Amino acid sequence: MLGAYSSYQKELFERVFWMRETKGLTFKAIADALVTEGYRAPRGGLLGAESVFSIYKKGVGRVKRLNASPRLEIRAIEIFTV
């Protein structure tokens, strides 16, 4: 389940991320462009600025989480002599 995005969700996030980071578009402008290109929300609904913001925010968090180094913590050490 770690990488449980569908191929459509990955494509949609990559388009949103590219338009936001490279072109500097607003979420409303991104939504309008994606609707014009025929994109819909992952569950089939219309894409609005709020939906695009949610896709962007959750996608960025997902990328950070997947690329983060695992945190290790040593809690207890026991040594036994035989």
C-alpha positions in Angstrom: 0.0 0.0 0.0 3.0 2.3 0.2 2.7 3.4 -3.4 -1.0 2.9 -3.8 -1.6 5.7 -6.3 -3.2 4.6 -9.6 -1.5 5.5 -12.8 -4.2 8.2 -13.4 -3.6 9.7 -10.0 0.2 9.8 -10.6 -0.3 11.5 -14.0 -2.8 14.0 -12.6 -0.5 14.9 -9.7 2.5 15.3 -12.0 0.5 17.6 -14.3 -0.7 19.7 -11.3 2.8 19.8 -9.8 4.4 20.8 -13.1 1.9 23.6 -13.8 2.3 24.9 -10.2 6.1 24.7 -9.8 7.2 25.4 -13.4 4.6 27.7 -14.8 3.6 29.3 -11.4 -0.1 29.0 -12.2 -2.9 29.5 -9.6 -4.9 26.5 -8.6 -7.9 28.0 -10.5 -5.9 28.4 -13.7 -4.6 24.8 -13.3 -8.1 23.5 -12.8 -9.4 25.4 -15.9 -6.5 24.1 -18.0 -6.9 20.5 -16.9 -10.7 20.6 -17.5 -10.0 21.9 -21.0 -7.6 19.0 -21.6 -10.3 16.6 -20.5 -9.1 15.6 -17.1 -11.5 14.8 -14.3 -11.0 14.2 -10.5 -9.8 10.7 -9.7 -13.4 9.7 -8.7 -14.9 11.1 -11.8 -16.0 14.5 -10.5 -15.2 17.9 -11.9 -11.9 19.5 -11.1 -12.1 22.8 -9.3 -9.5 25.0 -7.6 -10.1 23.2 -4.3 -9.7 19.8 -5.8 -6.5 20.8 -7.5 -5.1 22.3 -4.3 -6.0 19.0 -2.5 -4.2 16.9 -5.2 -1.2 19.2 -5.0 -1.0 19.2 -1.1 -1.5 15.5 -0.7 0.8 14.6 -3.5 3.7 16.8 -2.2 3.2 15.2 1.2 3.3 11.7 -0.3 6.5 12.4 -2.3 8.2 13.7 0.9 7.0 10.7 2.9 8.2 8.2 0.2 11.6 9.9 -0.2 12.3 10.4 3.5 15.0 8.3 5.2 13.6 5.9 7.7 13.9 7.0 11.3 15.6 4.4 13.5 15.5 4.5 17.3 17.2 2.1 19.6 15.1 1.7 22.7 16.8 -1.0 24.7 19.8 -3.2 24.6 20.1 -6.4 26.5 23.3 -8.4 26.8 23.2 -12.0 28.0 26.3 -14.1 29.0 26.3 -17.8 28.4 
